[in-house]
Amino acid sequence: MDATGSHTDALAVRDRRIVALGSADVDALITDRTEVIQLRGRLLLPGFQDAHAHPVFGGLLRLRCDLMEAADAADCLRVIGDHEGDGRWVLGGGWDSAHFPGGAPTAEALDRVTGSRPAYLVNRDHHSAWVNTAALRLAGVDAQTPDPPDGWIERDARGRPAGTLHEGAADLVARALPAPDPDEYRAALLEGQRLLHAHGVTGWQDAIVGAYLGHADILDTYRTLDRTGLLSGRVQGALWWDRRRGPEQVPDLVERRELARGARFRADHVKLMIDGVCENRTASMVRPYLGERRNGLSHLSAPELREVVGRLAAEGFSVHFHAVGDRAVRDALDAVAAAPGSGLRHQIAHVQVIRTEDVARFRELGVTANVQEAWAINDGAMTELTIPRLGTERAARQYPFRSLHEAGAPLAAGSDWPVSDIAPLAAVHAAVNRCEPGGEADPFLPEQSLELGAALTAHTRGSARANGFAAETGSLEPGKAADLVVLDRDPFSLPGPEIGRTRVDLTIVDGAVVHRR
């Protein structure tokens, strides 16, 4: 995974560092105290890095009412009805919008399985919340409650809240949630870290360090684990930009960055959520959605965005944009073009729909395209919600990985877990095949597939650069940290449709084993 794409046949580690490559040099270092791991046809790579993940949110989901594996709406309700929790609130989420008409489940259905217990369940993409009547009543949300500027309430024919709250409207109920339990959050991060290591991930960027959609601020969660030596991964935090405040919060972010300077955790990035998602029509588009007048949501106008990015860049922050729609992507690129400074690692995550004329601008501006490869498939959300709302022409411009790569755009890869699968190898399979492992659906825009080497580079060297760890990790070179992953087979020797069968045998951080299958 170095710049030339070279291969070698042996590697030596001493004192947490790579000290030699190639059997001629490595064999000379072996003594009777050396631990030798024979690969026997398996592939050794730099440890995977995730450039956009939410391990605390994912860990909390596993500790609460987890709907990620629910097969349909009925299965969601079954899981919720079986969940005991603490007897007060039903918390959790992971429901798939495609399982419900219009992507909007109802409070009435939820009431039947929760009774008088209030329920607050975020959906899989973390842009909407499903609540029941008890939760709405407790939060004082009714037919007279107006939609907030950054979201809206699904309503029934009489104007009453129907049970789904989109984007900022979720906060109307989230403010009534029980106070967070620090011990639960620490347990959630440890569980998220365990799963990341099990899938070969040695470092990641937590894409929201701050309070969001009912989740508490996780800055102290990371600081505590780092201070006590329990944080084994390398972590870059993206500090949350509160869209209800303005540039006056920049000094607060500078202070939070200083608090975050630890042994394995730092927070040199700021997360700007520019828009929402296509599935609920909140992604910001140049033209309106089919059959509607709305173009989606822009949480920051183009002039506001340029001002904010300029202020952050002047303070030395790299900006991590959430931009799904083509107008959001354009506005992010325009803001970077107008900002001062050099050497910053600005990146745009998701980049689902891009105007053709904006593809080349990533390379010109040095902006990383932070791609979620696992999303470029024909799943229910794509066929039932997204394509019908975008239309044929825009739908054909989704997830243009090959176009970005061929235009020279820096690519990094993020899972966005728990929004989607945590496994880098499943994402690599989707990048190469444009379908999920074992899936029966037709490939999604296969002309935008990546070669295997490019897909793996995005998960290693590309994400290490985006995370700010490229000097230490991301490639196998003498002097770099021994962050390594051993795969159970060599995917370069497999037919494309079999790449997804590859598993992780061993994960090593700083020369220490953190996962062994």
GIDASUL-V875708 format. One record per backbone hydrogen bond with DSSP energy under -1.0 kcal/mol. NH is the residue of the N-H (numbers start at 1). CO is the residue of the C=O. If there is no record, write none. Layout:
# GIDASUL-V875708
nh->(NH:NH)
co->(CO:CO)
This chain:
# GIDASUL-V875708
nh->(5:12:14:17:18:19:20:22:26:27:29:34:42:45:47:48:49:50:51:53:54:58:59:60:61:62:63:64:65:66:67:70:76:77:78:79:80:81:82:87:90:92:93:94:99:100:103:104:107:110:111:112:113:114:115:117:120:121:122:123:124:126:129:130:131:132:136:137:138:139:141:145:151:154:156:159:162:165:166:167:168:169:170:171:172:173:174:175:176:177:185:186:187:188:189:190:191:192:193:194:195:196:197:198:199:200:201:202:203:204:205:206:207:209:212:215:222:223:224:225:226:227:228:229:230:231:234:235:236:237:238:239:240:241:245:249:250:253:254:255:256:257:258:259:260:261:262:262:266:269:270:271:272:274:276:281:282:283:285:289:290:292:297:299:305:306:307:308:309:310:311:312:313:314:315:316:317:318:320:321:322:323:327:328:329:330:331:332:333:334:335:336:337:338:339:347:348:349:350:351:351:353:354:358:359:362:364:365:367:368:369:370:371:371:375:376:377:379:383:384:385:386:387:390:391:395:396:397:398:399:401:404:405:406:407:408:409:412:413:414:416:419:427:428:429:430:431:432:433:434:439:444:448:449:450:455:456:457:458:462:464:465:466:467:469:472:473:477:479:480:481:482:483:484:485:486:487:488:493:494:498:499:501:502:505:506:507:508:509:511:512:514:515:517)
co->(2:20:17:14:480:12:12:10:22:23:26:31:39:485:483:200:459:203:413:205:417:54:55:56:57:58:59:60:91:64:93:67:72:73:74:75:76:77:78:84:118:120:65:122:96:97:100:101:162:106:107:108:110:110:111:114:90:130:92:128:95:123:165:121:163:119:132:133:134:135:136:142:148:164:160:156:154:129:152:127:150:166:167:168:169:170:170:171:173:174:181:182:183:184:185:186:187:188:189:190:191:192:193:194:195:197:196:48:48:234:50:236:53:238:215:212:218:219:220:221:222:223:224:226:225:225:202:264:204:266:206:269:209:271:242:246:247:249:250:251:252:253:254:255:256:258:260:265:235:237:318:239:320:322:282:278:277:277:295:294:389:289:282:274:301:302:303:304:305:306:307:308:309:310:311:313:312:268:270:347:272:349:284:284:325:326:327:328:329:330:331:332:333:334:336:319:368:321:370:323:349:324:397:355:356:359:360:361:362:346:410:348:369:412:372:373:375:377:379:380:381:381:382:386:387:391:392:394:395:352:399:400:401:402:403:405:404:369:458:371:52:416:423:424:425:426:427:428:429:430:436:434:445:446:431:451:452:453:454:457:460:461:462:463:464:469:469:475:18:477:472:16:481:508:45:506:43:503:490:491:495:496:498:499:486:486:515:484:512:482:509:507:507:505)
